[in-house]
Amino acid sequence: MPVTIHVQFMSPEGAHDRIFGPAKSVVHDGVAQVVRDAVGADARICVGYNNHSSYITTRQFMTAYNNLGIMEGLFKAQEDGADVALIACGNDPALLMAREALHIPVLGITECAMLLACSLGKRFAAVGVERGCADIVESNLEAYGLAAKALRRNPVRTADLEESLIPWFQDPELVRTHVIPRFEEAARGAIEDGAEVIVTSCAGFAVLSKAGYHRVGGTEVPVIEGVLAGAYLARVYGTLRQLHGISTSKQRTFKGLPAATVAHFLAPFREQGAAG
């Protein structure tokens, strides 16, 4: 039986996107294609959207609103038979709470990239799109227990690319002439400070994988793009669960609650969401 990988986005699908409209589909489709290309045709890819998104990822209180829709998407993925879920946002929103709530493995793209980086060099640094997100990623780095493997000073850098991602996925030349140079500027600063591996911390950087960019130019420093890393690890975790029953520990930290209890207490929220 093929492994089923659920890819969860933090924003609405294009048909329901009230800010970017149908054009946003090119971003979701591009990210999903990187996952499909990595895991191969013998894996099944499903996608989920968040049609009640706040659209903002640079502040934790706005992310809290995003988390509600993300969690509902993940609950549905588990009910529909997914073997593993991959949250496709560089802030890894709702990741730890999802591990508490679900029985299938749940992965975040930036944590996946960081985990791979730990075995490829002594210290890594992350490069994201904007400063607000970088602060959140740095907090996540500490929560994951990986701070000792990252640069001690400014482990998360920003490429200052505060712009729509849509053109990135429409124009490969823009990626080559604009996105990669800005990314490399931030990456080289981290390398000068001692980074031996660079990881990405934004799903938009899936365009780097689409462009075949996996090493900082003129160096021996690998770039671990989060969507690509997440895809490969999702395949592994999904296979482990499907074939061997290995999944998230429910001993203490991610113990969760009985399904009936969750359904009872979340019913008012779900009824309200359905009515809206």
C-alpha positions in Angstrom: 0.0 0.0 0.0 1.5 3.4 -0.9 2.4 5.8 1.9 0.0 8.7 2.2 1.6 12.0 3.0 -0.6 14.9 4.0 0.8 18.4 3.2 -0.8 21.1 5.3 -0.7 24.8 4.3 -1.3 27.7 6.7 -3.2 29.7 4.1 -6.4 29.3 2.0 -6.5 27.6 -1.3 -6.5 30.0 -4.2 -10.2 29.6 -4.9 -10.9 31.0 -1.5 -8.0 33.4 -1.0 -9.5 36.8 -0.3 -6.2 38.6 -0.5 -4.2 37.0 -3.3 -7.0 35.2 -5.1 -6.6 32.2 -7.5 -3.0 33.3 -8.3 -1.9 31.9 -4.9 -2.5 28.4 -6.2 0.9 28.6 -8.1 2.6 28.7 -4.7 0.7 25.7 -3.2 1.1 23.7 -6.4 4.9 24.5 -6.6 5.4 23.4 -3.0 3.4 20.2 -3.4 5.3 19.4 -6.6 8.6 19.5 -4.7 7.2 17.0 -2.3 5.9 14.8 -5.1 9.2 14.8 -7.0 11.1 13.9 -3.8 8.9 11.0 -2.6 8.2 9.5 -6.0 5.1 8.2 -7.8 4.5 5.3 -5.4 3.6 7.7 -2.6 0.2 9.4 -2.3 0.2 13.2 -1.7 -2.8 14.9 -0.2 -3.0 18.6 0.6 -4.9 20.6 3.1 -5.6 24.4 3.3 -6.6 26.8 6.1 -9.6 28.8 4.9 -9.7 30.7 8.1 -6.1 31.9 8.1 -5.0 35.2 9.5 -2.5 35.4 6.7 0.1 36.8 9.1 3.1 34.6 10.3 5.3 37.3 11.9 3.6 37.5 15.3 2.8 34.7 17.6 -0.7 36.0 18.5 -1.7 36.0 14.8 -0.2 32.6 14.4 -2.5 31.4 17.2 -5.5 32.1 14.9 -3.8 30.2 12.0 -3.2 27.2 14.3 -7.0 26.6 14.7 -7.5 26.0 11.0 -4.2 24.0 10.7 -5.2 21.7 13.5 -8.6 21.0 12.0 -6.9 20.2 8.7 -4.5 17.8 10.5 -7.4 16.1 12.4 -9.2 15.5 9.1 -6.0 14.1 7.4 -5.7 11.6 10.2 -9.4 10.6 9.9 -8.9 10.2 6.1 -6.1 7.8 6.6 -2.9 9.8 6.2 0.3 8.0 7.4 2.1 11.2 8.2 1.5 15.0 8.0 3.9 17.7 6.9 3.2 21.3 7.9 4.4 23.5 5.0 5.2 26.7 6.7 8.7 27.8 7.8 7.5 28.7 11.3 6.3 25.1 11.9 3.0 26.4 13.2 1.0 24.1 15.5 3.7 21.4 15.2 4.2 20.5 18.9 0.5 20.8 19.7 -0.3 18.6 16.7 2.0 15.9 18.0 0.0 16.0 21.2 -3.3 15.8 19.5 -2.7 13.2 16.7 -1.5 9.7 16.6 0.2 9.9 13.2 3.7 11.5 13.0 3.5 15.3 12.3 6.6 17.1 10.8 7.5 20.7 10.3 9.6 21.6 7.3 12.2 23.8 9.2 12.7 21.2 12.0 13.2 18.6 9.3 15.9 20.7 7.7 17.6 21.4 11.1 17.6 17.7 12.0 19.3 16.8 8.7 21.8 19.6 9.1 22.9 18.2 12.5 24.5 15.2 10.7 26.1 17.2 7.9 28.1 19.8 9.8 29.1 20.9 13.2 26.9 24.0 13.3 24.1 25.2 11.1 22.3 28.5 10.6 18.8 29.1 9.2 17.9 31.7 6.6 14.3 33.0 6.3 12.4 35.7 4.5 11.8 38.4 7.1 12.8 39.3 10.6 9.5 38.7 12.4 9.5 35.1 11.3 13.2 34.7 12.2 12.4 35.5 15.8 9.8 32.8 15.9 12.1 30.3 14.2 14.8 31.0 16.8 12.3 30.3 19.6 11.4 27.0 17.9 15.1 26.1 17.6 15.4 26.3 21.3 12.1 24.4 21.9 13.4 21.6 19.6 16.5 21.2 21.8 18.8 22.0 18.8 20.3 25.3 19.9 23.7 23.6 20.7 24.0 22.5 17.0 23.3 26.0 15.6 25.3 29.2 15.6 25.4 30.6 19.1 25.1 34.2 17.8 22.2 35.0 15.4 21.4 31.4 14.4 18.5 32.6 12.2 19.2 35.1 9.5 16.9 36.9 7.1 17.2 37.5 3.4 14.8 40.5 3.7 12.5 39.3 1.0 9.3 40.7 2.3 7.3 40.4 -0.9 4.7 38.2 -2.6 5.9 34.7 -3.2 3.7 34.3 -6.3 6.2 35.7 -8.8 8.9 33.4 -7.4 6.9 30.4 -8.6 5.9 32.0 -11.9 9.3 33.1 -13.0 12.4 30.9 -12.7 14.6 33.8 -13.9 13.5 35.9 -10.9 14.6 33.2 -8.6 18.0 33.1 -10.3 18.6 36.8 -10.4 16.8 38.0 -7.3 15.9 35.3 -4.8 19.1 33.3 -4.8 21.5 36.4 -4.6 19.5 37.8 -1.6 19.5 34.3 0.0 23.2 33.9 -0.5 24.0 37.3 1.0 22.4 36.2 4.3 23.9 32.7 4.0 27.5 34.0 3.5 27.2 36.2 6.6 26.3 33.1 8.6 29.1 31.1 7.0 31.6 33.8 8.0 30.3 33.4 11.6 31.0 29.7 11.5 28.0 28.0 9.9 28.8 24.8 8.0 25.3 24.0 6.8 22.5 26.4 5.9 18.8 25.5 6.3 15.8 27.4 5.0 12.9 28.5 7.2 10.2 29.5 4.7 8.1 27.2 2.5 8.6 29.8 -0.3 12.2 28.7 -0.6 10.9 25.5 -2.3 11.8 27.5 -5.4 15.4 26.8 -4.5 14.8 23.1 -4.9 12.8 23.7 -8.1 15.9 25.6 -9.4 18.3 22.8 -8.4 20.0 25.0 -5.9 21.5 23.0 -3.0 24.9 24.6 -2.2 26.0 28.2 -1.5 27.9 29.3 -4.6 31.7 29.1 -4.5 31.6 27.1 -1.2 31.3 23.6 0.1 28.3 24.6 2.3 25.2 22.6 1.6 21.7 24.2 1.6 19.0 22.1 3.1 15.7 23.4 1.8 12.9 22.6 4.2 10.2 21.4 1.9 12.6 19.0 0.3 13.9 17.8 3.6 10.4 17.5 5.0 9.3 15.4 2.0 12.1 12.9 2.4 11.6 12.6 6.1 7.8 12.4 5.7 8.4 9.4 3.4 10.5 7.7 6.1 8.2 8.4 9.0 5.1 7.4 7.0 6.8 4.1 6.1 7.8 3.4 9.7 4.3 3.9 10.9 2.7 2.0 8.1 5.0 -1.0 8.2 6.2 -1.1 11.8 3.6 0.9 13.8 6.2 3.5 14.9 4.8 6.9 15.6 4.8 9.8 18.1 5.4 8.7 21.7 2.3 9.1 23.9 4.0 8.4 27.2 4.2 12.0 28.6 4.9 15.1 26.6 2.6 14.3 23.7 0.1 12.1 25.6 -3.0 13.9 24.3 -6.6 13.1 25.2 -9.1 10.3 24.3 -10.8 11.0 20.9 -14.3 11.1 22.5 -13.2 13.8 24.9 -11.6 15.9 22.2 -14.8 15.6 20.0 -17.0 16.6 22.9 -15.2 19.7 24.0 -14.3 20.9 20.4 -17.9 20.4 19.1 -18.9 24.0 19.8 -15.9 25.3 17.9 -16.4 23.0 15.0 -20.1 23.9 14.8 -19.3 27.6 14.7 -16.7 27.0 12.0 -19.1 25.1 9.9 -21.7 27.8 10.3 -19.2 30.5 9.2 
